[in-house]
Amino acid sequence: MARDCSVGRALLLEAVYTVEWGRVFLSTAVLHYAAAAVTDRGRKRPSNEDAFGFSVEHGIYVVCDGMGGAAAGEIASSLAVDEVLNLFAEQAGKAAITLQAAAEKAVHAANAAIHSRAQRNAQLSGMGTTLVGLVTDEQRALVVNVGDSRCYRLREGKLEQLTLDHSLVEEQVRLGRMTRSEATRSPLRNVITRALGTQRNVTADFFEIEARPGDLYLLCSDGLTRELANNKIEMLLGDEIPLDEICLSLTKAANKAGGHDNITCVLVKVEE
């Protein structure tokens, strides 16, 4: 499911927004943000529990991967996207707060909405969702994540993962208790250690970054990263084609590699 405050619901969205730096830096430099996205059910799953949304106007981009069985995963991911986008829309024009404060408020609102919904409906008990988001304000940017959906940055042709997975095997790898090869083969590789909505409170990770002209940011669910190695993602992101076509190329490659899960990607390009 897709959500965009300014464009409307669709599987494929594209938007451009201009931010004037002069208000802060007394400069005539201008940044343009362009975004495109696609979500796909994949080849094995009967439904799509991923959701995405963005509002270039409000500088917010988000991908969620729901879980919980039946329709619960779809509900959880959609609730999270709606809460985050609505909060940023409501804050527009109000007293300025830091990017992290805004993101923290959005994460807590999304977590509360999902948890409350599950408490009221026994059939939705235990539902939850991952979340990865990018918040932009002129050249400043913030990445936020809960779970194992990821944010990557392609800068000068080099791919870098900006988030840390909240998954059992990734945490074991970081602790040196499991090799990367063992993690890839582990039957526990689908176990995540943090999610929105499963508990009354949740802790998100935040990473402050500086956006530069030419940067390309990829937000994606694990249906993409489980199928494609980083070098393959780097190659596809480097293609000199429109953003929507890159999204489709990523999805097609993930499906060709197996398509075992839902596949969602949002691309955000920073331009002068």
Secondary structure, DSSP 8 states (H G I E B T S, - for coil): -EE-TTT-S-SSEEEEEEEETHHHH----EEEEEEEEEEE-TTT-SS--EEEEEETTTTEEEEEEEESSTTHHHHHHHHHHHHHHHHHHHHTTSS---HHHHHHHHHHHHHHHHHHHHHH-GGGTT-EE-EEEEEEETTEEEEEEESS-EEEEEETTEEEE-S---BHHHHHHHTTSS-HHHHHH-TTTT-BS--BSSSS----EEEEEE--TT-EEEEE-HHHHTTS-HHHHHHHHT-SS-HHHHHHHHHHHHHHTT--S-EEEEEEEEE-
